[in-house]
Amino acid sequence: AQTVTQSQPEMSVQEAETVTLSCTYDTSESDYYLFWYKQPPSRQMILVIRQEAYKQQNATENRFSVNFQKAAKSFSLKISDSQLGDAAMYFCAYNEGGSEKLVFGKGTKLTVNP
Amino acid sequence: NAGVTQTPKFRVLKTGQSMTLLCAQDMNHEYMYWYRQDPGMGLRLIHYSVGEGTTAKGEVPDGYNVSRLKKQNFLLGLESAAPSQTSVYFCASSYTGGSTEAFFGQGTRLTVV
């Protein structure tokens, strides 16, 4: 079974600085998708960024970007110019292509210090 | 623009009681999911549905049942609640399955005493 590992239970960053959250996954498949979801204190999870494994180019959404290292099975999230509103739990998730299901990591709690 | 709506948002049950959690989505999505979130465990899939009238087991289905009689609704039932089912429950939906964006409800915090 595929597994997703987030090795940092908690991280902190100063406002306006950059932080990187780590995620590794285990799969023998070549067709898959990776996601980062944000869960703010309001609890409702929202998609931050999505990466298709067959694409070489790293996905970017405004201040959020990923470093996708397919051979190393690594999918880290970089948040630039951190803002107080970025404080949340961040979950890395994996989907095997053609599967209906997502596999989530255990999450990283990000604190943004003013 | 409601998206995914869960009711109720909070509930306290006594051991052995039953209840149903309702999830409704207005995006015409085929796929719907129920997850539970426990501290330090991330989200674990309970049951899911790939369309009206279909259901399937996820990672932790024991003690739960589901129904999808209408495309927009996905019900999660607890027939005889146990303290181990104390958790936050999330419903999600997506258009074409796990490879596309999942839209989540705000969660239901359930406590079983």
Interface residues (C-beta under 8 A of the other chain):
Chain A: V4 P9 Y33 F35 Y37 S42 R43 Q44 M45 I46 L47 R50 F91 N95 E96 G97 G98 S99 E100 K101 L102 F104 G105 K106 G107
Chain B: Y31 Y33 G40 M41 G42 L43 R44 L45 Y48 V50 A56 G58 V88 F90 A92 G97 G98 S99 E101 A102 F104 G105 Q106 G107
